[in-house]
Amino acid sequence: MPLLVFAVTGMGGVGKTALAVEAAHRARAQGWFPGGTLFVDLRGYDDDPVTADQAVLALLDALGVRDGDLPPTSERQYDAYRALLTERRDRMLLILDNASDPSQYLPLLPGTDHHRVLITSRDRSDALPVRLIDLETLAPDDSVALLTRALHDTDERDDRPAREPAALCELAALCGHLPLALQIAAGMLRRRRHRDIASLVAEIREAGDATTVLDHGSPGTDLYGRSLVLRPVLETSYRRLPPEHARLLRLLCLAPSAETGTEAIAALADLDTESVLSLLEDLAARYLVTPVRGGNGTASALRWRLHDLVRVFGAGVVTGDAGSREEGETARERVLEFYVRWADAADDRLQWLPGREEPERFGDRGQALAWLDGERAGLVAAVGWGREERFAGAAVRLARRLGEYLDWRRHFDDLITVAEASREAARLVGDHHGEAIAWNNLGNALREAGRTGEAIDAHTRARDLCQTAGDHHGEANTWNNLGLALREAGRTGEAIDALTRARDLYQAAGNHHGEAMAWDHLGVVLRDAGRAGEAIDAHTRARDLCQTAGDHHGEGRAWNNLGNALHAAGRAEEVIEAYGKGLEICRELEDWYGEGQTLSNLAFVHEAAQHPDEARAAYLEAADAFTRANAPTEAAEARTRAAEQPE
């Protein structure tokens, strides 16, 4: 029978030793190991690790073999050790703690399957037949519970966790939910028992590095006599890396987000995908990165997550060395250009119309959206690099290509973040065209966020910049979006004027796509003004222009708005047909928000016609569509309207 050997593995500070010791106590209490437990700390990550030859002496001593009974050579010592374990009828548990290399523990394995072995290590040994138990950081709720219990165990009157639940949650997050960091933080809170939790949170946030604050206030040692410190744990793991692995880890700590795709990391490191995958897998075996499986299961779809404390540590290593700083800045330029290239191609696919050149890489909208969805956090964060002059130009180009996507997916907070960062970057490099686009995108996001007055101001700034630059296409876009913001503010007459200006500018430029959009928006405002007949004509013009241009999405939107205008005009039969056409296109394009709007409009028509069953079904379908579209408010409203329908 094979040896039953288990290994508890995970990053430094995740609680491997504590788990092994607790498991041993419980197993002993259950009578699983009547022969007792042997424990050896191999100190595998210290400067002077314990060798197997040294460890066997400690084990023989624990088994009663010492002084004159001790065999004279290492070979005979191992023989004596295995013979003693073979002779023992009562099962024992052997804990080989903190091993960094198989050479430390392989000679110590019993020569019998009667006993059990539990190893702890920061390194995953895939070559050996060992049952692995991977430890991850704690869940947020468990982190909070650990801190709370640690404080209450010392003083049950400590009411800070109850008084400051938000600060406690933030402290757990700043500790990266790592048990070692949480243990240090709890010790600091015990010491500063007359101060609130928020004071420690503020100290860490101001420092920008939890390891600096926690190590400075470390309460000393743990139950096993080990120093409660974070940075040395990270430093020892880093120092043990081969040069190419250490370089990749340093650069990965500079990536714009904590989770990054394989291709982006390859660009960051200036390596091919296969080479970077091999290095990443080695780092994952050392628990310095965590692989996150992508949607299609391919190697390129794999993403890699860094623990926050590792990320801050690695970034600190880079900033502390002039050569590493320049290496890091060059790497950031590469990944930014990577993002610009593929965001450009993805945006081209989202806005593609028949007759245009086929975009690179992405064969359909679904592929483009999937890539953008996967890289969204990194893309948004990378635009923020534009506040540094070295990256400003590329950041403006990247931001320009994210507006359509973020609006489509209704990530309006991200759109505001991108637009504000892009506006600052454009100013930094004197790019007035880029600044105008940023103001325009900011206005769209502010309008969707309900900040209408600010949206009007933003679009006005964008319009003025375009007029100054003589950019008639950009001016048309800003008049169009200004018209929508004015409509939201109830300034109907001004909205009609703005949208008419947009339409005329598009017509003069021969931009049929833009003209169709302006006609469609103008129709909406005309209907608001009670001019249903003119609205029907406007939406019909928009629909026809979209059909001519092959703009399927614009056509679907025009059909929906035409249905609204027909309903206002009392042309009931035509309304159902218009909504049906719009619904068909929205579903084809996976325009979930548009689908939700159209279904809500259809439900309202059924409700007005006193068809409650049809209305209820349409409202519920709308709620599902709005949920998929990241529009929870609209989804909740649709469910409420469904519940209000009479039985």
Secondary structure, DSSP 4 states (H G I P E B T S, - for coil): ---EEEEEE-STTSSHHHHHHHHHHHHHHTTS-TT-EEEEE--TTSSSPPPHHHHHHHHHHHTT--GGGS-SSHHHHHHHHHHHHHH--S--EEEEEEE-SHHHHGGGS-SSSSSEEEEEESS--TTS--EEEE--PPPHHHHHHHHHHHHHHH-TT--HHHH-HHHHHHHHHHTTT-HHHHHHHHHHHHHTTTS-HHHHHHHHHHHT-HHHHHHHT---B-TTS-B--SHHHHHHHHHTS-HHHHHHHHHHTTSSSSEEEHHHHHHHHT--HHHHHHHHHHHHHTTSSEEE--SS--GGG-EEE--HHHHHHHHHHHHT-HHHHHHHHHHHHHHHHHHHHHHHHHHHHHT--TTSPPPSS--SHHHHHHHHHHHHHHHHHHHHGGGSHHHHHHHHHHHHTTHHHHHHTT-HHHHHHHHHHHHHHHHHHT-HHHHHHHHHHHHHHHHHTT-HHHHHHHHHHHHHHHHHHT-HHHHHHHHHHHHHHHHHTT-HHHHHHHHHHHHHHHHHHT-HHHHHHHHHHHHHHHHHTT-HHHHHHHHHHHHHHHHHHT-HHHHHHHHHHHHHHHHHTT-HHHHHHHHHHHHHHHHHHT-HHHHHHHHHHHHHHHHHTT-HHHHHHHHHHHHHHHHHTT-HHHHHHHHHHHHTS--
